[in-house]
Amino acid sequence: FREQPIFSTRAHVFQIDPNTKKNWVPTSKHAVTVSYFYDSTRNVYRIISLDGSKAIINSTITPNMTFTKTSQKFGQWADSRANTVYGLGFSSEHHLSKFAEKFQEFKEAARLAKEKSQEKMELTSTPSQESAGGDIQSPLTPESINGTDDERTTPEVTQNSEPRAEPTQNALPFTHRYRFHSH
């Protein structure tokens, strides 16, 4: 892992029994380091725990994940991508609270990152006029902008297209300008 951990703690790691979905199966024989990582290339936060060289947790935090404290020293969260539930047993209540706090923090960061990337996608996929209209909260503004645009540009265009005697170069700047307005 290239990234540096942004928060580390020690805990016993468990995973839900895939067959019963009720019993916890310990995936580490003893307490191991559980760390939060930020993957800057993919802009995601992950929880990673290694037992020796084997990753026993590699869970990407998504905005809809929830970390639940099920007892004073035990917490769990479901990872739908890994199709499992991870459980962590801490040595003290303080460690559990700290971990839960960070989970909340990075989940919020993940939500913001997701919103940002969605905005980016929307900006590239929709014409700029639409996103500009969408960003303006007041319903009056887009209409009044369009209204003034129409009033201002339509007469210009009709004036220029009516007199056929005029050379066409004169009409060009206007059509350009009109086209620019409508986008």
Secondary structure, DSSP 8 states (H G I E B T S, - for coil): --S-EEEEEEEEEEEE-TTTSSSEEES-SS-EEEEEEEETTTTEEEEEEEETTEEEEEEE--TT--EEE-SSSEEEEEETTTTEEEEEE-SSHHHHHHHHHHHHHHHHHHHHHHHHHHHHHHHHHS-HHHHHHHH--SSHHHHHHHHHHHHHHHHHHHHHHS-TTS-HHHHHHHHHHHHHHH-
